[in-house]
Amino acid sequence: EGAQTEVGRQRILAAAAQRDQADYECYTVLRDLAESDVLLKRKLYDAFRTELGVSEKEARESSEYFAQRVTDVLALRKQADRLFTDALRSQTED
């Protein structure tokens, strides 16, 4: 039973590592996209117009909304990174 528990633990750790890698990849894509707010909005606008065929007004509003969401997500990620780093630091200081 101990071996089974260890196999389960290893599966959980492997899945967590995969999830963390996917999270990091998403983060880097968003970060790269958001390097320039204007560029991000332009790319989103173009995608809405060409891929979805929405009106100029809808494309503008949607691109502004999603650009803001990307900015918000990146801010949350920074905050989470800071909290994680602080927790690690306090753990090693104890």
C-alpha positions as CSV (number, residue, x, y, z in Angstrom):
1,E,0.0,0.0,0.0
2,G,2.9,2.4,0.7
3,A,4.1,1.9,-2.9
4,Q,0.7,2.7,-4.2
5,T,0.6,5.8,-2.1
6,E,4.0,6.9,-3.5
7,V,2.9,6.3,-7.1
8,G,-0.2,8.4,-6.5
9,R,2.0,11.1,-4.9
10,Q,4.3,11.1,-7.9
11,R,1.3,11.4,-10.3
12,I,0.1,14.4,-8.4
13,L,3.5,16.0,-8.5
14,A,3.8,15.4,-12.2
15,A,0.4,16.8,-12.9
16,A,1.2,19.8,-10.8
17,A,4.4,20.4,-12.6
18,Q,2.5,20.2,-16.0
19,R,-0.1,22.6,-14.7
20,D,2.6,25.0,-13.5
21,Q,4.4,24.8,-16.9
22,A,1.1,25.5,-18.8
23,D,0.4,28.4,-16.4
24,Y,3.9,29.8,-17.1
25,E,3.4,29.5,-20.9
26,C,0.1,31.3,-20.8
27,Y,1.6,34.0,-18.6
28,T,4.5,34.5,-21.0
29,V,2.2,34.7,-24.0
30,L,0.0,37.3,-22.2
31,R,3.1,39.2,-21.0
32,D,4.6,39.3,-24.5
33,L,1.3,40.4,-26.0
34,A,0.9,43.1,-23.4
35,E,4.3,44.7,-23.8
36,S,2.6,47.5,-25.6
37,D,-1.0,48.3,-24.7
38,V,-1.5,49.8,-28.1
39,L,-0.1,46.8,-29.9
40,L,-2.3,44.4,-27.9
41,K,-5.4,46.4,-28.6
42,R,-4.5,46.6,-32.3
43,K,-3.9,42.8,-32.5
44,L,-7.2,42.1,-30.8
45,Y,-9.0,44.7,-32.9
46,D,-7.7,43.1,-36.1
47,A,-8.7,39.7,-34.9
48,F,-12.2,40.7,-34.1
49,R,-12.6,42.5,-37.5
50,T,-11.0,39.9,-39.7
51,E,-11.7,36.6,-37.9
52,L,-15.1,37.4,-36.4
53,G,-16.3,40.0,-38.9
54,V,-17.7,42.3,-36.2
55,S,-18.3,46.0,-36.7
56,E,-15.6,48.6,-36.0
57,K,-17.4,49.7,-32.9
58,E,-17.8,46.2,-31.5
59,A,-14.2,45.4,-32.4
60,R,-12.9,48.5,-30.6
61,E,-15.0,47.9,-27.5
62,S,-14.1,44.2,-27.4
63,S,-10.4,44.8,-27.9
64,E,-10.4,47.4,-25.1
65,Y,-12.2,45.0,-22.8
66,F,-9.9,42.1,-23.4
67,A,-6.8,44.2,-23.3
68,Q,-7.9,45.4,-19.8
69,R,-8.5,41.8,-18.8
70,V,-5.0,40.8,-19.9
71,T,-3.6,43.7,-17.9
72,D,-5.7,42.6,-14.9
73,V,-4.5,39.0,-15.2
74,L,-0.9,40.0,-15.4
75,A,-1.3,42.2,-12.3
76,L,-2.8,39.2,-10.4
77,R,0.1,37.1,-11.5
78,K,2.6,39.6,-10.3
79,Q,0.8,39.8,-6.9
80,A,0.7,36.0,-6.7
81,D,4.5,35.8,-7.5
82,R,5.2,38.4,-4.8
83,L,3.1,36.5,-2.2
84,F,4.8,33.2,-3.1
85,T,8.3,34.8,-2.9
86,D,7.4,36.3,0.4
87,A,6.1,33.0,1.8
88,L,9.3,31.2,0.6
89,R,11.5,33.9,2.2
90,S,9.7,33.7,5.5
91,Q,9.8,29.9,5.5
92,T,13.6,29.9,4.9
93,E,14.1,32.6,7.7
94,D,12.3,30.4,10.3
